[in-house]
Structures are given as structure tokens and as C-alpha cells.
Amino acid sequence: MPFVHDILHYNSLSIVGLEKNTGKTVCLNYILNRLNDMGVHVGVTSIGVDGEQVDAVFATAKPEITLFRGTHFITSEKHYLVRQAVSKLVAVDSQRTSLGPLVTAEVLIQGKVLLSGAATTAVLKRQIQSFDKLGVDLSIVDGALSRLSLASPTVTEAMILATGAAVSANVKQLIAKTKFLHSLILLDEVDSDLRERLVTIPSGLWAIDDEGQPHDLGIASVFLIDKAEKDILRFGKTLFASGAVSDRLLRILAAKDKDITLIARDFTKFFLTPEAYVEFTRRGGRLMVLQRSRLIAVTLNPTSPQGFLLDSKSTCDALSDALQTPVYDVKKI
């Protein structure tokens, strides 16, 4: 059972897609089947809506989510009422969503469900904590669309990345796009002492001196960096951005000097194009994170929503060579 045993080293897992229709639900069903065979007590929820029968954009058939006896799940009231599994109600959240309050239930007889969960990572973290109190061994968060925020190590301990023909029907482009995100996921972490100094900083752009001490540059948002009145590199060439990091910030830094190190909280804070990243690194720039996400596996969906089909084996092999990590088509395992 490739990569499933690795999941058991963690208490929480996110399944995220590089794009929509990259096989997240197929991957989730594969994992749920294997964990059920192993007797693992699982809790499942989603960010957004997942498990629908028909794709809302392409009007194509989609795999549904099957939950087994003993599985706990969280979904909206609207989707709980149309479940095909027999379950008992465990809790109803006081916080409402557009689809009604979030409902926690336990499956008594296996069946299919629609998952529609939290809209924010803060609620997701609270849901994972609630699963822990119910004795769940592993909490799984299924991603909707290409939301990467749930893969933050502050939300889930580990992640699976789903990619496929929906990203590009051209294998070279598929590899390039997947490899770029993969490289961000695997960025080096800062040392533990520096992490402790930076993790509590709520906002803004900060400089790190040679002794590892942070200095507030008085820039509340990285989007205001070009209005800074003083030299932002006066304490050295290492900076910490507490919030999002964009192409614009990298290009401003690359224009200021060479060999700048920019630290972000984790890979989900980078909203970059490969072109800006390459420009930054060519000038000796380096990106780092306070905490790296633990990537368990990369999976491939060789079929695009338009019906184009890539060769599964050769594409998995090409991706594996490019990423230097195994890539799986779970339908072929």
C-alpha cells in the first residue's frame, strides 16, 4: 500500500490539488479504503464543497465520497440531510455557514456523503481539535478547488499533492508547474531559535540582523515596501515577511541587492510565478520558511475534464524523475 503507512505517522492530513479536477476525491477514497482495512479511526471534513456527483464547471461526472462505519465527518446541515450513509448526530456547531450550521456525525452504515466544511483555516484547526476529542486517529481535510491554505503546517501536519492533466495536457508544462510548487513545498526551514523569535510576529516586514534578532521595519504590509523611507537592508540581507509574498516583493528585493534571504511562514504564503522566482534566485536570492509542510506523496490524475488522457505510467515516471519523489496514479495501484 504505497504511502498509506507513511500517513500513520501523523495526526492530520490535507489533500490539495494543483488545480481543480486533479483527482483529490479519488485519492481520498483510496486512502479511506486502505485505512478502513487497517482499522484506523478516521475523521473527515473539507474546505469548501466536495463529493458532488457532477462538476459544477465542466458538467462531467465526479467520484463521490464513501465513508465507512465508525468514521466521523463534518459537513454542512444542507449536505448532511442528503447523505446516503446511515449516521448518528454527534454535535451541531453554533457557527453558521451559507449552507447552515456545521454538523459532526458518526457513520453507522457506510454510504456516500457530500462534504462542505469550513471556509477558513481557523475553523479547520478547531474541527481537527474536535476530532481529537472524539478519539480519532487521523483527521483528513479534503481540499476544494486549488485551495492550498489547508496544507499549511499550522493546520495539518502532513499533505498529499494531487496533480494531473487538468493542470496541462502537455506533459512538459505539467511537469514544470508541478515541479515549481513542489520546490516551494520543500523550501528549507530556518533554525529553531530563529523560528521561535519570528513565529509570534503578527504582521509586517522585518529585518534579521547577524545575531538573529528581528527588527521592525515599520512597514505594515509588504505591499507598502516601495514607500519605505529608510533602507530596508540596513540591518542585513535577511528579511521576514509575516504575510503573503508576491512577485512584486521579489522583484523589488532583486532590484535592491544580491544574495537576499526572504523568510515566510510556510509555502502557502508564496503567491509567485516561476519567472519572478527565477529572477530572484539568479541574483543569489533565497527563500526559506519557518516551518516546512510534510509532503507524503504526489498523485496523478491522467484524465482532464475535457476528456484528454495522458499515459499514466510514462507521465508518473517523468514526474517522479523531475521531482525526485514517487508519483502515483491511485487507480493503478
Salt bridges, closest charged atoms under 4 A:
GLU52 OE2 - LYS62 NZ 3.76
ASP55 OD2 - LYS20 NZ 3.55
GLU64 OE2 - LYS112 NZ 3.38
ASP93 OD2 - ARG126 NH1 2.85
GLU106 OE1 - HIS72 NE2 3.75
GLU106 OE1 - LYS88 NZ 3.70
ASP188 OD2 - ARG286 NH2 2.97
ASP188 OD1 - ARG292 NH2 3.53
GLU189 OE1 - ARG195 NH2 3.66
GLU189 OE2 - ARG294 NH2 3.14
ASP209 OD2 - HIS215 NE2 2.78
ASP226 OD2 - ARG248 NH2 2.81
ASP247 OD2 - ARG251 NH1 3.88
ASP257 OD1 - LYS237 NZ 3.35
GLU279 OE1 - ARG251 NE 3.46
ASP317 OD2 - LYS313 NZ 2.88
